[in-house]
Amino acid sequence: MQQSLDSISERQTTKTQDSAHTSMLKNLLTGVFFEPLLSDFRIIFERDPAARNWLEVVFCYPGLHALCLHRLAHWLHCRGVSFIPRLISHLGRFLTGIEIHPGAEIGQGVFIDHGMGVVIGETAIVGDYTLIYQGVTLGGTGKETGKRHPTVGKNAVIGAGAKVLGNLQIGDRVRIGAGSVVLQNIPSDRTVVGIPGRIISRNESASLSPLEHGKLPDVEATVIRSLLSRIEQLEKQLQTLGVKSH
């Protein structure tokens, strides 16, 4: 009788474990893993005019490959698995030139265009449908502990070579110009350029396509042109005064 009860208990335990494993696998292959990847795949066709067919996207887009590997590494990282997530991240860096720490949280529909040299730190958070170009760094500023990397909102655009450093809050639909270095929080619907990054407009470029971040206004050039124009006016006034004095 006791052996029979033990046998039933063992079978129930085995069924529970199998059910748990099946549930984990189902979550991995559906909502947790597959659906975000499907969004990552679709957004490429919307934002990259060079994407001609699904074969090219699947086999020739390192940004998609890096996100696939990261989502697996992040899933394992969140479940306390050691070493393997970092190994997957390292392999992803070797294969794609894109380094994403397993702890980083990446939203769905994120597009890393070209991607060579992109670095995303451990505590970084990237919102849905954000566009990241090559050479971008979402990093820290030193040896801080805890949350030390940026949080980027939804539908943001981070231009080629831009650096966003520290525990910053970057709002939704923020546009960061190529080569900028951002060291302060940026509210939503702003455009940032320069070193250090300065807010130069609000909603001004909202109608631009995300791929047209090269059309961002150059505030410094505008100021310089204004100063040159003013100098020319003053020189003309001095010449006029000189002629009158003679």
Sequence and secondary structure as in RCSB ss.txt:
>XXXX:A:sequence
MQQSLDSISERQTTKTQDSAHTSMLKNLLTGVFFEPLLSDFRIIFERDPAARNWLEVVFCYPGLHALCLHRLAHW
LHCRGVSFIPRLISHLGRFLTGIEIHPGAEIGQGVFIDHGMGVVIGETAIVGDYTLIYQGVTLGGTGKETGKRHP
TVGKNAVIGAGAKVLGNLQIGDRVRIGAGSVVLQNIPSDRTVVGIPGRIISRNESASLSPLEHGKLPDVEATVIR
SLLSRIEQLEKQLQTLGVKSH
>XXXX:A:secstr
 HHHHHHHHHHHHHHHHHHHHHHHHHHHHTTTTHHHHHHHHHHHHHH TT  SHHHHHHH HHHHHHHHHHHHHH
HHHTT  SHHHHHHHHHHHHHS EE TT EE TT EE S TT EE TT EE TT EE TT EEE SSS  SS S 
EE TT EE TT EEESS EE TT EE TT EE S B SSEEEETTTTEEEEESTTTTS GGGGGG   HHHHHHH
HHHHHHHHHHHHHHHHHHHH 
